[in-house]
Each structure stands twice: as C-alpha cells, then as structure tokens.
C-alpha cells in the first residue's frame, strides 16, 4: 500500500489534518448507507476528478466491503454520465491492474 497522501500535514498543519480525519470518520461511519455504497460514491467522485490512486484504493476497499466488479462498473457509469468521458479514462488507469 502506498503512503498516506496526507502524511506531510502531520508536521505542516496538524489541526487541518485532524479536521480532515474527523470528517472522514463522519463520512464513513455506520449509518443509513452500507459502507460499500459510501466507498462506491467516493470512488465515483475520485474518478470524476481524475484521481487515479484514489479510484484504485477505493475500489479495493469497496471490494473488501463486499462490492462486486459489476457494482464498481455501475458506479463508474453514473460518474461518466454526470462528469464525462474523462471519468472512464481515469477509471481505466486505476483499475488496469486490479481487474
């Protein structure tokens, strides 16, 4: 696994890092949506924003949470519909080795 991309903020701005970590805990805590759905939503956003490593990491986490390849593909279809074909290129780079 790659190093946490937020690690530099341990020294640069620990208050900001704490806020980001708290927000992440809030977003991914147990609630009305199952964890795999939350991870698929995050994956779709990362694909739409061109974040290859995020898509890869979130796809792995979603699969560990029970998501199937088909569910990942459908989440990416929605992201492509809303955000365009660049989403597909990002997803292809991210999922090349995984699938």
N, C-alpha and C positions, 0 to 999 in steps of 0.2 A: 504494500500500500504506500502511496506517496505521502509525503509530509503534509501536515495540516497547512493549508494555504494562509491561514490567519496567524500562524506562529510568530511572525515578526511583530505583531501587535502586543505580544506578551511584554515587550520592552517599550515599543513605540507609544502605545496608548492602552494600558491595561483596563481603563474604565470603558473604553469603546469595545474592547474585546469582551468584557463581562456583559455588556448590553447585548451584543450580538449573540453570545452564548445563551443568555436568558431568553431572547427572542426565539432562538432555535428550539430551546426546550419547550417553550409555549406552543410553537407551531407544530411540533412533532409529539406532543404529549397525547395520552389517551383521550379520546373524545368521540364525537358522533361519527367521524370518518375513520375507517380502519387505517392502520399505518401504511399498508401498501398503496392505498389511494393517495395518501398525503405524499408519499415518495414519487408516485407517478405524476402528480401535479407539479412537484418540484422539478422532476425530470423534463416535463414539457416546457416549463419556463426556461430551464437552462438551455434546452435545445433551441428555443426561440431566440435566446440571447447569445447563441454561439459559443457556449461554454462546454467544450468537448469533455474535459476532465470531469466536470460536474455531471454530465449525462452518463458517463461511464460509471462513476461512483454511485450515482443514484439508481441506475439500472441494477447494479449488483445488490445494493441494499434492498431494492424493491423485490428482487427475486428471493432474497433471504427472508423477506416478509411475506412471501407466498405469491408474488405476481408472476404471471406467465409471460412468455415471449409475445403471445398474442395481445395481452393487456398492455405491454410496453408499446407494441406497434400501434395499437388503437389510440393510446395517449399521444403518440407522435403524430398520428393522423389529425387529431384535433389541433395540436400545436401548429402543424403545417397549414391547416385551413385558416387559422387565425393570424399566423405570423409569416407565412410564405415558405417558399421552397428552400430557403437557406436553412431552415429547421431540419430538413431532410439531409442536407449535406453535413451538418453538424452531427446529427444522429449517426450517419454512416461512419464518420470518423471515430465516433465514440464507441460504437458497438461492433466495429470490424473484428476485433479480437475476441469479443465476448460471445458472438454468435457465429 
